């Protein structure tokens, strides 16, 4: 679980900030549990979405080959899985057709259902649509935009998925925004809030002087020296 103070802090900062803060918490560079490549946000001006992953896999390029009753049963099991579990929660859904995904699983109806379940947003390497009609307060971070749902169907539930090079297990804590997404390591959660505060304070040592009138190379050198000293 995550305390409300940390949750509020995570919702206030962007994903690059959290990415850097995790390295502050770990005391080294090299954190790599993040997405690669450009993703798209249905609400680029919205804040970050934070929550525990509820995972699934879908496909859409070809019709399902299993019996209709099996597909229907799995679809209902999928929605039950999304409804259950700890909150806050994010739907993290891998489209197994990627990089040739064509079926927009995330449209007005499906996003409204997930929002109604109390979820905070969705992360997918697949397709979204109905931009402008998606409900407020439920950002979708997706791999592409398209007009059709094609033959979209659920293939599996609660399995490990991969989104733009990032491995996600059901229950992982996710932070995502228009930059992409990352998995927050469980071992840094107790100190992540203080790491974010330290990072933001440290950055001001450069950002403050750089925004002041008369900023020059000499002032930059002094600011950068203070910045590097604070990071060691």
C-alpha positions in Angstrom: 0.0 0.0 0.0 1.0 3.6 -0.4 0.4 6.4 2.1 -1.6 9.4 1.1 1.2 11.9 1.5 3.4 10.1 -0.9 0.6 9.5 -3.3 -0.2 13.3 -3.4 3.5 14.0 -4.0 3.7 11.6 -6.8 0.6 13.1 -8.5 2.1 16.5 -8.3 5.4 15.7 -10.1 6.1 14.4 -13.6 7.5 11.1 -14.6 11.0 12.4 -15.4 11.2 13.8 -11.9 10.2 10.5 -10.3 12.8 8.7 -12.6 15.5 11.0 -11.2 14.2 10.8 -7.7 14.4 7.0 -7.7 18.1 7.3 -8.6 18.5 9.8 -5.7 16.9 7.2 -3.4 19.1 4.4 -4.8 22.2 6.5 -4.5 23.3 5.8 -8.1 22.5 6.1 -11.8 21.2 3.2 -13.8 17.5 2.9 -12.9 16.0 1.3 -16.1 12.4 0.3 -15.3 10.9 2.8 -17.7 9.3 2.8 -21.2 11.4 3.4 -24.3 10.2 5.5 -27.3 7.5 8.1 -27.8 4.1 7.5 -26.2 0.9 9.5 -26.6 -1.4 10.9 -23.9 -5.1 11.4 -24.3 -4.8 14.3 -21.8 -1.3 15.7 -22.2 -2.0 18.6 -19.8 -3.3 16.4 -17.1 -1.2 15.4 -14.1 0.5 12.1 -13.7 -1.4 8.9 -13.1 -0.2 6.8 -10.3 -1.5 3.3 -9.2 -1.0 -0.4 -8.8 -1.0 -2.2 -12.1 -3.9 -4.5 -13.1 -2.5 -6.3 -16.1 -3.9 -8.0 -19.2 -3.1 -8.8 -22.8 -5.3 -8.2 -25.8 -5.1 -8.7 -29.6 -7.2 -7.3 -32.5 -5.6 -8.0 -35.9 -7.4 -11.3 -36.3 -10.6 -12.7 -35.0 -10.4 -14.8 -31.8 -10.0 -18.5 -32.6 -11.4 -19.8 -29.3 -15.1 -20.5 -28.8 -17.3 -17.5 -28.3 -18.4 -18.5 -24.8 -14.7 -18.7 -23.7 -14.0 -15.3 -25.1 -17.1 -13.9 -23.3 -16.2 -15.5 -20.0 -12.6 -14.2 -20.2 -13.9 -10.7 -21.0 -16.0 -10.7 -17.9 -13.1 -12.1 -15.8 -11.0 -9.2 -17.2 -13.5 -6.6 -16.0 -13.8 -8.3 -12.6 -10.0 -8.2 -12.3 -10.0 -4.5 -13.1 -12.8 -3.9 -10.6 -10.9 -5.7 -7.8 -7.6 -5.0 -6.2 -5.9 -2.2 -4.3 -6.5 1.4 -5.2 -5.3 3.6 -6.7 -5.0 1.3 -9.8 -4.1 1.6 -13.4 -5.1 -0.7 -16.2 -1.8 -1.9 -17.9 -2.7 -3.7 -21.1 -0.3 -5.1 -23.6 -1.5 -5.4 -27.2 0.2 -8.5 -28.5 -0.1 -7.2 -32.0 2.4 -4.4 -31.3 4.2 -2.9 -33.3 1.3 -3.6 -35.7 -1.5 -2.8 -33.4 -4.7 -1.7 -35.1 -7.6 -2.3 -32.6 -8.5 0.7 -30.4 -9.3 -1.0 -27.1 -9.4 2.4 -25.3 -12.4 4.4 -26.5 -15.2 6.3 -24.8 -17.1 3.3 -23.6 -14.2 1.3 -22.2 -12.5 4.2 -20.5 -15.8 5.2 -18.9 -16.2 1.6 -17.5 -12.7 1.6 -16.0 -13.2 5.1 -14.6 -16.5 3.9 -13.1 -14.6 1.1 -11.4 -12.5 3.7 -9.6 -9.4 3.3 -11.7 -7.1 6.3 -12.3 -6.0 5.7 -16.0 -4.7 3.3 -18.5 -1.2 2.4 -19.9 -0.9 0.5 -23.2 1.3 -0.1 -26.1 -1.8 -0.4 -28.2 -4.4 2.0 -29.7 -6.8 4.6 -28.3 -9.6 6.5 -30.1 -12.6 8.8 -29.4 -10.3 11.7 -28.4 -12.4 14.5 -27.2 -15.0 12.2 -25.9 -13.0 10.3 -23.3 -14.0 11.0 -19.7 -12.1 13.6 -17.7 -9.9 12.2 -14.9 -8.9 9.0 -16.8 -5.8 9.7 -18.9 -4.8 7.0 -21.4 -1.1 6.7 -22.2 -1.0 4.7 -25.4 1.2 3.7 -28.3 -0.9 5.1 -31.1 -4.3 6.5 -32.2 -6.6 4.9 -34.6 -10.3 4.7 -35.7 -11.2 1.0 -35.4 -11.6 -1.6 -32.7 -10.9 -4.3 -35.3 -11.3 -7.7 -33.7 -10.1 -6.7 -30.2 -10.4 -9.4 -27.6 -8.8 -10.3 -24.2 -6.2 -13.0 -24.4 -5.0 -13.2 -20.8 -5.4 -11.6 -17.4 -3.0 -10.8 -14.5 0.1 -11.9 -16.4 3.4 -10.1 -16.7 3.2 -7.7 -19.7 5.6 -5.5 -21.6 4.9 -1.9 -22.5 7.4 -0.2 -24.8 10.3 -2.2 -23.3 9.1 -2.0 -19.7 8.2 -5.2 -17.9 5.2 -4.8 -15.6 3.9 -7.4 -13.1 0.3 -7.4 -11.8 0.4 -5.2 -8.7 3.5 -3.1 -9.6 3.3 0.5 -8.6 3.3 2.7 -11.8 3.9 6.4 -12.5 2.9 7.6 -15.9 2.3 10.8 -17.9 2.9 12.3 -21.4 6.6 11.3 -21.2 5.9 7.6 -20.7 5.8 5.4 -17.6 8.0 3.7 -15.0 7.7 1.0 -12.4 8.5 2.3 -8.9 10.7 -0.2 -7.0 9.1 -1.3 -3.8 12.3 -0.8 -1.8 12.5 2.9 -2.5 8.9 3.7 -1.5 9.7 4.5 2.2 12.2 7.2 1.2 10.8 8.3 -2.2 9.0 11.3 -0.9 12.2 12.7 0.8 14.1 11.8 -2.4 11.7 13.9 -4.5 12.0 16.8 -2.1 15.8 16.6 -2.2 15.9 16.5 -6.0 13.6 19.5 -6.4 15.7 21.5 -3.8 18.9 20.6 -5.6 17.6 21.5 -9.0 16.8 25.0 -7.7 20.5 25.6 -7.1 20.8 25.9 -10.9 17.3 26.8 -12.0 17.2 29.8 -9.7 20.4 31.6 -10.9 19.7 30.6 -14.5 16.4 32.5 -14.5 17.8 35.6 -12.9 18.9 38.7 -14.8 22.6 39.0 -15.3 23.2 35.2 -15.4 26.6 34.6 -17.0 29.2 31.9 -17.1 30.8 32.9 -13.8 27.5 32.6 -12.0 26.8 29.3 -13.9 30.1 27.9 -12.6 29.3 28.8 -9.0 25.7 27.4 -9.3 26.9 24.2 -10.9 29.6 23.7 -8.2 26.9 24.0 -5.6 24.6 21.7 -7.6 27.3 19.0 -7.9 28.3 19.3 -4.2 24.7 18.8 -3.1 24.4 15.6 -5.2 27.4 13.9 -3.6 
